[in-house]
Amino acid sequence: MSQTATPQAAPPPAAAATAPAPAPAVAAKPTPGLVDTPALLNRWQLIGMTTAILFGVFSALIQFGGWQADGRAADDTEQLVRVQEIQSSLLRADALATNAFLVGGLEEPEQRKEYDDALESVLRQIANAAEAQPADREVLATLNVDVTAYATAVAQARDNNRQGFPIGAEYLSGASTELRADALPILDALVKANTDRAENAMAGQHPFWLLVLGIVALVALVWLNRELAQHFKRRINKGLAIAAAIVLVVTVVTAFAALLRDNSNDSLREGELATAVSEANARTAANDAKANESLRLINRGSGEGFEDLWSVSAKEVEKFASRDTRSGWDAYVAQHNEIVELDRAGKWDEAVEIATKEAGGSTESLDAFDQLSQQIVTANGTQATDDLRSGRVVALVLSGLTLLLGVAAAVAVSRGIGERRREFA
């Protein structure tokens, strides 16, 4: 008996093998010694161009500042001379007023006109000074009030003197005293302020900083050329060499020009400006001395105190007067001493005659001194301001050229590094 074989069930299919997960991507490490040359060239180009442009900008600004400083120095010198002219003219007017007062009654028309002209000059110069220098306006306004009050008091003294009233002498002495107490301190402060401004402005040239700036720019360009030479095996980059040559020439020319200007300003400060200031001080003191001489005689019998004031002014004249005017001052001093001797001897009329007569008296000697002194002040003050303005055009042109050459140096740097970039490409 046969058996039928039962078919075997097929084995289950084997599970599909799972594919292994892909390994995570690992960033490639830079090869040691490999340099990102394009980025490096971009960085060098930025450094070089920035150095050239900053050199041009700052050098031009320093020179432009020197140009402005010379302009301010000229304006401040003019203002200083103007203020000292006010000071001298004001005391000149007082000397004329007190001297005319000695005559009694109506003074000589010429002498009266000279006083009026001096006072008018003072008021005009005050207005001009206020317009020229805004920083002085408030103080000059106060000075104008004081001068007007002085003129009013002198007018009252004259009116009383014409009528023979003794109170006229009191008005005049009071006017002179108030002038010295109120107006002269203002003028002294103005002289000091304008002297300081003028001298500070004359020191506005900076050759040292131009030189330092040029050296810093050259050092940066030389360093940049060395880096390029090490990387590209080229000793000198033509563009950087051109830029360095521009910086070197500009530095030498501008620093030398600024040094010449600085030395010229020092010479002006110690020469023409110092002479103008000193001679103006001498002129002011001389007129103050003459006024005190007259006030001594006006206060007949009780004017010895004015001799002490005269001596103080005389010492100022001897300190500041130049060699050209000293002989004229000595001639006046000899006549003043004669006046004092006559007054102390009780010969008042003779003393007044020497003090007031037109020819051969102390007034003539003082007038000669005053005129020559004024000429010296004007000549030296004008020369100082003209010299300060004479070189300003050159400084301005150099400032503009420096800026343009700084840009040219930056272009040269760009082209020089551009050549290396093309070589690498």
Secondary structure, 3 states (H helix, E strand, C coil): CCCCCCCCCCCCCCCCCCCCCCCCCCCCCCCCCCCCHHHHHHHHHHHHHHHHHHHHHHHHHHHHHHHHHHHHHHHHHHHHHHHHHHHHHHHHHHHHHHHHHCCCCCCCHHHHHHHHHHHHHHHHHHHHHHHHCHHHHHHHHHHHHHHHHHHHHHHHHHHHHHCCCCHHHHHHHHHHHHHHHHHHHHHHHHHHHHHHHHHHHHCCCCHHHHHHHHHHHHHHHHHHHHHHHHHHCCCCCHHHHHHHHHHHHHHHHHHHHHHHHHHHHHHHHHCHHHHHHHHHHHHHHHHHHHHHHHHHHHCCCCCCHHHHHHHHHHHHHHHHCCHHHHHHHHHHHHHHHHHHHHHHCCCHHHHHHHHHCCCCCHHHHHHHHHHHHHHHHHHHHHHHHHHHHHCHHHHHHHHHHHHHHHHHHHHHHHHHHHHHHHHHC
